[in-house]
Structure formats: structure tokens, C-alpha cells
């Protein structure tokens, strides 16, 4: 089921208002609706359009994790950490470091997971 918010955002794809922010918003809404795969696609587009968008990297990591792609989630978090640190966004870097560490622990042999 596509929410009215998603439907309205989808109408803006391919228009002059199509931007990293639009793709971030769309990805966020897909994630809220439980569609991690669509969220991942939109958030990947957001960071492709603006590689310095640390919030989009953070949400992309979450979407990948929820889509059952821990390695992709880990990579998104690592890239997001680098972006956040470069921008001085310490809180985002700290949060992504925690999320990345959890995934790393799950991926390691003998890790919880």
C-alpha cells in the first residue's frame, strides 16, 4: 500500500524539484511503511545526488539492514561516518559508528546474529 505522502512525493520525481532531499524524504517514507527495498533505492539515489548528505547515509544504512543486506548497511554507515566527520557532524558520526559496530559484531564469526 502506497501512502498519500509517498504518492505525492513520487509525482515530483523527474521534475525540477527532484533532488537529494526529495529522494531522502521518499526513502524515509518507504522505510516508515515497511518497504526497505524501495527505501534503499531512493536513499541510494539521494547520496548519489549529494554524497555529503550524512543523514541520507545514515538512513541508507538502516534501510540496507532492514532489507537483510548487512554488508551494504555496513558500507553505507562507513561512508556516512566519513562524510559526517568531514562536515563536523559529530552526533551523526557517533550514531552511525554504533550501528556499524553492531552490524560488524553480527557479521563476525561467533557474533550475535
HUQUI-V745887 format. One line per field, one symbol per residue. ss: DSSP state (a for helix, b for strand, c for the rest). burial: 1 if it has 9 or more other C-alpha atoms within 8 Angstrom, else 0. Layout:
ss->???
burial->???
//
This chain:
ss->cccaaaaaaacccccccccaaaaaaaaaaaaacccaaaaaaaaaaaaaaccccaaaaaaaaaaaaacccaaaaaaaaaaaaaaaaaaccaaaaaaaaaaaaaaaaaacccccc
burial->00000110100100000111011111111110001111111111111000101101111111111010110111111111111110001001110110110011111000000
//
